[in-house]
């Protein structure tokens, strides 16, 4: 009987498993106690890749907008402080 190799990911905890491992390095599951053909992610309603990419793009755009907003605020504050300092002298 040929030796069976470990799956790529543990069906119990989802951790990556090195080839020919005897047990999961994260949770200790092995062929007798938890490696199965099904994954813990089977049956979950996870978002599609397209939806995830769209959400990430919107999030990145929001971060860029926020970054420019705070840069603008910092420049205005520096100008106000400079004008105040020059006005007091």
C-alpha positions, 0 to 999 in steps of 0.5 A: 500500500503506497504511503498517502501524502498529507493534504495541502491544507488541514481540514480541521484548522486550515493551516498549510501542511508540508508534504509528507507530514504526519500531522498538522503543525498547527492543531495536531490533526492527522489522518486518524483524527481529522484529515478528511476530503472535506475542508472546513471551508466547504459549505461556507458562503464566502464572497466570490473573488470578483466581489472581494477584488471590487471591495478591496479596490473601493477600500483602497480608493477610500484610503487614498482619498483620506490620505489626501484629505489629511495631507491637506489639513496638515498643510493648512495647519502648518500655514496657519501656525507659520502666519500666527508666528510671523504675526506675533513677531 
